Amino acid sequence: MEKGERMIELTEQQFKIDGKAVLVMCGEIHYFRLAREDWEDRIVKLKEAGCNAVASYIPWICHEPVRGQVDLTGTLRAELDLGAFIDLCASYGLYFFARPGPFIMAEMKKEGIPYWVYDEVPDAIPIGWDEAKPTTPTLDYLAPGFLEAAQDWYREVLTVIAPRTYPNGGNVIALQLDNEIGMLSWVSNTPDLTDNVLADFATWLDSKKTYGYPFATADIAANKALIRSPKEDYSAKLHQDLGYYMRDRFRRYVETLRKYAESFGITGIPFVVNIHGTGGGRGYTFPIGISQLYESYTHDDGYLPGSDIYFGDFTMENFQDLYLINAFMTATNRDGQPISSVEFNCGDGNFGDNLGGRYDISAADLKARLCIAQGNRLINYYLMAGGYNYEMDEYRQDGNNRIAITGERHGFAAPISPEGELNYTYPRMAESIKTIMAHSDKLAEMDEEHDNLHFAFIPDYYMTEYTYPSSAIAQAIKQNIEANRASGSWDIVAKSLLLNSYRFGAIDIQNREFSAEKYPVIVLPCARYLARDIQERLVTYLETGGALFIYGELPLYDMEGISCQILAEALGATHLENKNDHGYNLSIIGENWCIDKPEIRTHHAQLFSLKNGEAILKEKQGDGICGIDTKVGKGRVIAVTTAYRGDIDFIQTAFTKLGAQPGLAHNYPHHGIATTTTKNIKNERFVHLLNLDGIEKQFCITEQNIPLFGGNEITLGSKSGLMLPLQMYLGPAFIEYSTAEITTYTAQEITLRVLKQGAVIRLQTAKQLVESKSYTITKEFDSTIIHINQEAGEVKIAFQ
């Protein structure tokens, strides 16, 4: 980097500005939904919450409601002066994250696309299965007419943004390309089968030399029903090929938008690709977005993938979902590419303005703490401030004529209301952001530490967004994969591991190499269908010393429904039958090292006979085995092929047998604590603790059976989190450890958040400490030990 050059880099899984790793904590403020005189008030409140950046969608539908009549300077409506809003953010020392679409969603009419685009480019409107009309306002991304209009929009809007990018002396540090690409097609099961898409798909099939269809690709143009209404004998194959094609199509769309942006002066800042998929308070379907888009954000340098996190409260039900989402995103990234969350749900959850949501104040705090611990370098709180949907000048007889579908007020669940009032979630959110930002220089360059354990991720298991409704085989494959790819393995295995203080990453076993040496123990959520090449690679992994924990079913077929039992045969398992609890009291009992396990009722079991190894679970009435422990070459497999109970001790025993032990442990007698650690290259560390329950907890922590924090007890408040430093330089001191969270520090003092009398901080410093009634000071060799006498609250330790 040349002296004085301003630049942003994505490297070493970090977001670097001028060579320094930073955390970017954004809040989304929609300037176009606020009166211009209210901009400053919302920006000030965002900054007071601890954020260092503002994000906003930039709605094409507002700025160019009539083709060729573009208002980006506030000529027609003062609140549309985009440059002025960005400059006002800059005047408060805030970065800006620009999100100009073309699609923005944000509850806007037509998802933010001007009405005239649909009128002028009708061939871009998708056609679904069996010639069905789309139920969402999506468009064919690669339709020439749409791309031409989108290019013109980028030309206009980037004229405002380009001079304000960080390398050009401004404050714009990232640009998002479109929004939630492919989401509308997925949720409606409408794979955009326009004539343009079918022609492009035929060309793609030819380029991949994909054979096996009972027709030639040239026949598609004349007989579009071959794809729109596929026959049963090739529908499973089409399902696979169409999914692969769509990934490639989305990548080309992102590439095209990036080329437009670069041609209009956007260089030297990251291009963000937003990943969709959470729903119903869970993350089961989020990896669908990863599957759709990972080629879009990994095909070249300069992309920052960002998640949408809509979980509501952070609870025992869903905490593992967020952990897995972050792990899967990291696993599919390019080397050195960081992750982020560009729609990080905050506020009170009352999205319907009907008193139907009431989030706990801990929700945004706990989720942010976990995301930061797992390497998120940018978090955008969505929506930070509410606003208003104005009425469009061009009258639309659509029931209200407003720019969006939420009525007059928008963002009524936000921490800052449309009227500018702070709701009950704002103080805790602000406290959380300020604490994170106080340590941002450390956290921005830290990576999560892992035990020798990884969760397997298979992108094709989430390539289920388009399935022909009338195909029995395609629906059967989809339903079985959906039943086994998440839920059980997430809620039983991942949850139990985390509650046992395991820290683990993930590995994309479909696209990455996974040697036994580098990945000694892998958790495999497995369905009845698994690609032949993955089965073969798993057998090689086992033969060379790897260990697998399989949960779900053993594969009997490849992904097109063709018989393929390579993995099951290696285990010496012969499939007998599947049994389900449909008026039949299907129960499971333990065998061998599970002999003492209680009999349990279950709704499903895939049953086998076994040539090798031993049975650990079997049906109560019958001889079918649904729990296997066996050797394969130098490796070992424990497979559970039934819907088993949430047994933390069982999971601990199984993984100990496979060779994976948790490095951390605590002595709290009940579960409900999530724990992980982060470290930088200086070996400075944080221990991150999250209390999932509404009760205060006291406990001690060990690492490799050695007490941490001097063996002192830690108090973790109800539904709260802590970041506790180990061997870390902060302000005027070297902190050996602290059992209270350090919320701020300067060269003159350190501030602690104390939850209970008895907290201890041990440090080394050349400065003299100021005496206080709040604490007692003792010395031990070169160390100073400070015992907190105060019951609870803020304690300042001053240095002379």
N, C-alpha and C positions, 0 to 999 in steps of 0.2 A: 504494500500500500504506500503510495507516494505521500509525502508530508503534506498535510492540509487537505488530502482527498477525503471526501465523504462517501462512505460506502456501507452497504449492508450485505452480509454473507450468511448463508445457511451451511454450516460446517460443524463437524464433531458433535452432531445432534444439538447444536446451539444456534441461537439467533444472535448474530453479532453485528453491532453497529460500531463502525470505525475500529474494528478489531477487538472490541470488548463485548463479552457475552452479557445479554440483557434479558430481563423479563418484560414483556409488554402486557399490561393489564388494561384492557379497553372497556369502555362502556358504550353501548349502541344508543345514539341519539339521532332521531329522524328530523333533521332540520326542516324538511318539507312539511312536517306535521306540526310545526310550531310557528307562532307569530315571530317575526324576526326580532322583536324586542324581548322575547323570552329566551333567545338562544343563550345569552350570557349567563342567566340564572341557572340553566340546566348544566352548562359547562362548569360553572363554579361548584355546583353540588357534586358533579362527577369527580372533579379534582379533590374536593374535600373528602370523598370516599376513598381516596388513595390511588385512583387510576392515573396512569401516565399517557393515556391515549384515548381518542374518540374514534368510533367506527360509525359508518352509516351506509345503508343502501342508497343508491342514486337512481331514482325511478325514471326510466325512459318514458313511461306513460305520462308523467307530469311535465317533463322537460320538452317533450315533442309530441303533444297530443294530436297535432296535425302535421303531416309529413312536410318537412322543410321549414317548419316554423318552430325553431328551437329557442328556448329561453333558459339560459344558464346564468344570467346576470341579474335576474329579478326584475326584468322590464315589465312583465305582465303581473307577476306575483312576487312581492318582496322576499318571501321565504324561499324562493327558488334560486337565490344568488349563491350558488355552490362555492365559488371562490371566496366569497366573503365569510362563509361559515368555516371553511378550512383555515382561513387566515385568522379568524377569531380564536380557533383552537390553538393555533401556533402562538398567538399573543399570550396565552396562558401556559406556554411551555409544554403543550401536549402534542404527541404524535397523532397522525390521522391514518386510518385504515379505510381505503375507498372500495366500495362494493357496487360497481356500475352495471351489473347484469351481463347480458341483456335481461334474462329472467332474474327477478329478485324475490318472488313470492311475497313475504311480509304482509299477507292478507290483502294485497293489492288486487284490483280488478285485472283480469287477464294475466295474473302473476307479474304485473309490472310492464308487460308488453303493450304498446299502443294498439288501440282498436284497428287503426288503419293497416297495420301489418297483416292482421287476419283477413282484412278486406282485400288487400292488394296481392297477397301471396296465398291464395286458397289451396294451392297444391302442397303447401307445407303442413296443412292440417292432417294429422295422422288418420290412418284407417286401421282398425283393429282386426282381431280374429273374426273370421266369417263376415268380413266387410262391415263390422260394427263401427259406429261413430264413437269417437273418444268421449269419455266422461270428464275429462280434465282439459284445461286450455293449453295443453302442451303443443309443441310444433316439431317438425322434422328439422333438427339442428343443422343438417348439412344441405337443406334445400337451398338452391342458388339464390332465390329471391329473398329468403330470410337472411342469409349470410350477407347479401348486398346491403340490406337495410341495417343489419347489425354493424357492419363495417362503417356505414355512414354515422351511426350513433356513436361508435367509439371515436371516430374522427372529431366529432363535436365535443363530447364530454372530456376526452383526454387533452384537448386544447387547454382546458382549465386545469386538469390534474398534473400534466407533465411538467410544467414549470415549477410546480410545488412539491415535486418528489424530493426525497432527502438528498440524493446525489446532486441535485440542482439547487441545493440550498434551502429547500422547503422542509415540510414536516410529514409528507406522505411517505409511509414506510412499507406499505403493502397494497397490492391491487388484487381483488378477487375476480376470477374469470367465471362469469355466470353464477349460478347458485343451485345447489342440490341437483346436479345434472342427472337425468334419468329417473329421478324420484317420482315424477308424475306418471311416467309410463309404468313404473313398477307398481304403485299403489292401485292403478286401474287395470293391471294386466293387459296393457295395450302397447305392443312393441313397435309403434310408429311405422306401420307397414304401408307407407306411401309408395307410389310408383317409383319415386326417386330412391327410396330405401331398398325396394326389391331389386332394382337394377344394380345398385351398389353392392347389395348382398351377393348377387350372382357373380359380380366381378371378384368379390372377396373370396367366394368359394373356389373360383378358378385359380386365384393367386395362391391359395392354400393347398391346391390340388386335392380338395376334399371330394372323395368318391363315396359310393354306397347308396346313392339315391336312385329310385326307379324312374328317373327322368334326367335329361340333360339340363345344365344351367341355362342354356339358350331358350329352353321351353318356358322359363318363368315369366318372361315378358309377355308371352301370348296367353299364358294360363296362370294368372296370379293366385288362383285358388290353391295351387300347389304349395304355397307358403301360408296363405291366409286361412286355408282350411285343410291342413295336412292330413294325410291318411295315416292310419294306425301303424302301418308297417315301417314308417320312417319318422314318426313324431318324436320318439325319444332321441334319435340322432339330431333331428332339427332343433330340439330343445338345447342340446349342447352347442351346436354350431351357431345358433342364433345368439346365444349368450356370449360366445367368444367374439362373434362379429360386433355385437353391441359394445363390448369393451374397447375394441379397436375403433369403432365409430366415435365413441365419446372421446377417446384419446385424440383423434384427428380434429374433433371440434375444439378441444382445448388448445391444441397446437395452432389452429386457425385463429382463435381469439388472441392468443399470445402474439402471433405474427402481426395482427392488426395493432395490438397495443404497442409493440416495439416499433412498428413503422410510424406510429404517432408520438414517439418520444418517451415511452415508458421503458426505461432500462435501469439496471442497478438496484431494483427492489424485488422482493419475492412476489411470485404469482400464486395466489391462494386458490385451492380447490376444496370446496365445502362438501363434506361427506354426511349424508343423511341416514336415518334409519331407526332411531329410538322411537318408542311408541308405547302408550299405555303404562308409563312409568317403568318400563323395562328396556333392556338393551338387546334382547334376543335377535331382533331383526337388523340391528345396526350393521353387522358385517355384510349385509346385502349391499350397502353403499360402498363398503371397501371393495367387494367383489366387482361391482360395476365400474369403479373409478380408479382402482390402484394403478392401472396402466396409464391413466391420465396424469397422475402426479408423480410417477416414477420413471417416465420415459426419458427425462432429461433433468439437468440441474436447474435450480432456481424455483422449484415448486415447494409450497408449504401446504401439506394436507391439514384440514381442520375438521373437527368433529362437531356434530350437533348433539348437545347433551340435554335431553328433556326427561329427567327422572323424577322431578318433584323432590320429595323428602329422600334423604339418604338413610337407608334403613337396613335392617338385617335381611330384608327381602331382596334388595337390589344392589348392595354395595359391591358385590363381586362382579356385577355387570360392568360397572365403570372401570374396575381394575382390568378386566379382560379386554374391554374396548381399547384402552390405552396400550395394552400389550400387543394386541393384534395390529393396531396401526403402526406401532414401532416395527413389528415383525415384517410388514410388507413394504416398509420404506427403503429407499436407496441408502447406502452406507453414508452415515453422517447427516442424514436428513432429519430434522426435528419434527415433532408433532405439535398440534395446537388445538384449541377448541374455539371455533369462531361463532358458535351460537351456544353460549353457556347460560342455561336457563336460570333466571334469578327472579326475585319478587315473591308475591304471595300465592300464586297459582290460580287466582280467580279469573281465568281466561274467558269464561263465558259471561262475566259481569253478572253472575247469578248467585253469588256466595257459595259456589260449588267447589272452591278450592281454598285451602288454608294451610300453606306450608309452614313447617316449623322454622324458626329463625336460624337454625343450624344448617339448613339445606345447602345454601350456596357456599357457606364456610367450609363444611366438611368435604364437599365435592371438589372445591378449589384446592384444598390442601392435598387431596389425593392426586389430582391431576398434576399439580406442581411437582410432587414427589416422584411421579412417573415420567417426568420429562416434558410436560407441556410448557412451551416457551412463550406462547401467546394465549391469553384467555380473553374472550370478548363477552362481557355480561350482556345478555339479551333478554329482555329489553331494559335498558337502564332508565329511560325516561319515556313516559307516554306522550301523547299529543292528540291532534285532531285530523280527521279526514275531511278535507274541503270538498266542495261540490265542483264538478268539472264544468268548464265553460261550454263545451259542446254537449248538448242535452242527450242523455241516454235514458230511454224508458226502461230502466232496469230495477225500479223500485225505490231508488234513493239518489241516483246520479252522483254518488260520491266516488272518490278515487279508490276506496277499499270496501271490504265486505263487512266490516265490524261496526258500522254505524258512524255516528259523529265522533265519539271519543274512541281513542285507540291506545292500547297499552295500559289499560286500567289495572292490570296486575303488577305493573312495574314498581320498583322501589321508589321512583319519583313519578307521581301521578301526572295525568295530562295537565292538571292545574298547577303543578310544581310542588305539591305537598309530599313530604316524606312518609312512607308507610312503615309499619312496624318492623319490616325486614331490613331496612336501610342501616341502622346502627351496627348490627352484628356483621352484615356484609362489609361495611366500611372498616370495622375493626379487623376483620380477616384480611382484607386487601392491604391495609397498612402494615400489619404484621408480616405478611409475605414480602411486601416491597421493602421493609426494613432490612431484610436479608436477601434482597434480589441479586446482589453481586455474588453471593455464595450459591444460591439456588439456581441461578442461570447457567452455571457451569458444572452443576452436580448431576450425576447419573444414579439411578436406582441400583442398589446392590441386590444380587440374586443368589439363592441357593442353587444347587446343581439340578435344576428342574425347569422344564419348559412345557407350555401348553401348545399342542399342535393346532395350526390353523390351515384349513383347506378352502381356498377361495371358491372352488367349484361347489362346495356344499351350500354356498349362499347364492349360487347362480340360479335362483328359483323365481326371478321376477317375472318371467314370461313362460307360461305353461298353457298349451292349448286345452281349453276346458273340456273338450269332447274326447280327449285322448286318455284312455284308461291306463296305459302303461306310463305315460308322462306324469299323470296325476299320482299314480302309485309311487313312482320314484320320488316325486316332490314331497308327498306326505310322509314317507318314511324318513327322508333326510331331515325334514322339518322336525320330526318327532325326536331325532337323535343328535342333531348337531349342536344343540344348546341346552335349554331347560335342565335336564337331569345332570349333565356333566358340569353345567355352571352352578346349579343350585346345590348339588350334593358334593361333587369333587372340588371344584374351585372354592366354594364357600368354606368347606371343611379345611382345605389347605390354608386358606388365609386366616381362619380362626385358630389354626395351629401355629401361626406366626411364620409360615412359609412365605418367602418372597420369590416370585418366579416371573420369567419372561415368556415369550412365545416364539414359535418358529413356523414359518410358512413351509410345510413339508411338501407342498405341491411344486413350488418354484425354487426352493433353496436346498442346498446340500445339508444333510444332518448326520454327521458322523457320531458314533458312540463316544468318541473321545471328547468332542466339543459339547455334545448334548447327551449326557449319560442317562438321563431319565426324562421320558416324554409322556405327557398325558394325551391320549388320543380319543376325542369324542368321535364315535364311529357309528355309521349307519349300515344298513344291509347292502348298500351300494358304495363301491369305492373303486376308483380307476385302477386298472391292471398295473400300470407303471408304479403307482404309489404303493400298492400291495407288494410288488417285487422289491422296491427300495426299503420298505419296512422289514421285510424278511432279511435282507442283507444287513440292515442296521442291527437286528437282533443277533444274527449269526456272528457279528464282529464285536458283540459285547454290550449292546444297548439294552435298555430296560423300558418296557412299555406298560402303562396302566391304561387299559381300554375300558371305556364306559359307553354303553349303548347296545350295539349288536356287532357281531363279527360279520364282515362282508361276505356275501354269497354271490354277488353280481358286480359287473363293472357299472359305469355310470349310464350306460345305455340299456341296462337290463339283461345283458348277456352273462351267462354263468361264468363266475370267476371266483374261486375259493383258495387262492394262493396263500393268503395269510392264515385262514382257518386250517388248511392242510399242514402248514408249518407248525401250528400249535398242536397238531394231532387231534383236532376237534372235528367230529362228524355231526352235521346238523340233523336233528330229529324232527322238530316241529316248533312252531310258535304257539304259545298259549296266552290268551287274554282273559281278563276278568269280566265276562259278560254273563252275569248270573251264576258264575262259577267261582268259588272262593279260593282263588289261586293264592297259595302261600309258599313261602320260601324258608328253608332252614339252613343252618350252617354245618359245614363239614371240616374235618381236619383242624387247621388253626383258627377256623371260625366256629368250631363246635359249640362254643359257649354263647354264641349269638342267639338272641331270641327269634322265634318264628315270627315272620312278618307277612301281612297281606300285601299283595302287589297287583297292579293292573296288567302287567305284561312280563313275559319271560321268553327269551329265545333259548331253546334247549338243545343240548349236545350230548353225545357220548364222547368219551375221552380216552385216547390211546396212551398219552404221555402225561406226566405231571400228576396233579391232584385236584380233586374238586374241593372248592371252598364254600359254594352255595349250590343248592339243588331244590327242585320242587319237592314239597312235602309228600304229596301223593303221586308217586311215580319215580322214575330213575333219571329224568332229564336234569342235566347239569347246566347251571347258569352262572357259575363263578369258577374260574379256572386259574390255577397257579402252575406254570410250567416253564421249563427251560427250552430255549431254541438256540442251538449252537452255544456261543459264549454268553448269550443274553438270557433275559427272563421276562416273562409276561404275566401280569395279573389282569384278567379280563372279567368284567362284570356285565352280563348280558341280560339283566333284569332291572326294573325300576326299583332301586334299593333305597333304604331309609337314609336319613341324614345322620350318619354315625361318624362322629369326629374321630373316635378311637380306632374304628376300623380303617379309616383313611390313613391315620398316623401309622398304624401297624403295617399296612400294605406298602406304603412308600418307604418305610424303614427297611422292609425286606427287599425292596427294589434298589436301595442304596441312596435314598434322598432323605436327609435329616434337616430339620429347620435349624438355622444358626441361632435364631433368637428364641427366647422363651420368657414367659412371665408367670407369676405364681398367683394370679387372680383365680379364685376357685371356679368361676363360671366363665363361659365364653362371652363374646360381644365386644372384643377389642381387635381392631385391625392395626397391624404394625408393619412398617417397612423402614428402610434406611437409605440414605443417599450419601455420596462421597464425591469429592473433587480430587484433582491430581495432587493436591497438597495433603491428602488424607484427612482433611477436615470433614466432619460428618454431622448429619442430623439424624436423630431417631424420630420418626413420624408416628404419632399415636392418634387413633380415632376411636372414640367411644360411641358405639352404635345404640346404646341404651339410654334411657332417661333416669339413670341413677349414677351417682358419683362412685368412683372406683379407686381403691388404693392397691398398689402392687409393686413388686420389684422385678427388674429385668436382668436376664443373663444372656450372654453371647458365648457360644461354645462352652457352656456351663460355668463361665466366669462372670461374676457380678459386674454389671455396668452401673454407672453413677455412684460408685463407691458403695454399692449395696444399699443405698438409701431408697426409701419408699417414694413412689411417684403418686401424686393425686391427679386423676383425670376426671374432669367435671362431667356432669350430665350432658349428653349429646354435644361433646366438645372435642377439640383436637389440640395437640401440642406438637411443636417442633423443638426438640431438645438438643442442644449442641454438644458435641464431643470433640475435644482436641481442636478448638477453633479460635482463630484470632478475631476478636471483635473490639473495635475501639481501642482503648488503652490497655487491654488485657488479653492474655491467652487463656481461654476458657477450657479447663480440663473437662468439666461437665457442669450441668445445671439441671436440677429437677423441676425448675420453674421456667416457663417460656420467657425468653428475652424479646420484648416487643419493640424496643428501640435502643439505639446506642449512639453515643457521640464520643469525642475525645475526652469529655469531662465526666460522663456518667453512663450507666447502664440501667435500663428500666425493665423490671420483671413484672409479669402477671402471675400473682400468687393466688392459689386456690385454697390453700390450707397452711396453717402454721407448721413449720418443720421443713420447709423446702430448703435445699442446700445448693450453693454454688461454690465450686472450687476453681480457683484461678491463679494465674501468675501475672504479676505486674510490677513495673519499676516505680509506679506512683504510690503515693500514700492514700489510703482510703479514709473518707470522712466518717467519723462515728455517727451512729444513729440508733434511736430507740427501736427502730424496725428490725434491726438485725444485730447479731453478735459475731465478732471477728476473732478467729483463732489462726495460729500459724502452724504449719507442719513442713519443715524443711523449706524449700523455695515456694511453697504453695500457701495461699491464703484461703481459708475456708470460712464461708459466710453462712450462718444459720439464720433463717428468717423467723422472727418472733411474731410478726404480724399475722393475724388470722387469715385474711383474704384481702385482695385488692392490689393496687399498684404500689410497687416498692422501687425507689430510686437508690442506686448505689453510686455515690459520688466519689470522684478522684481529685486529689489536690494537685 
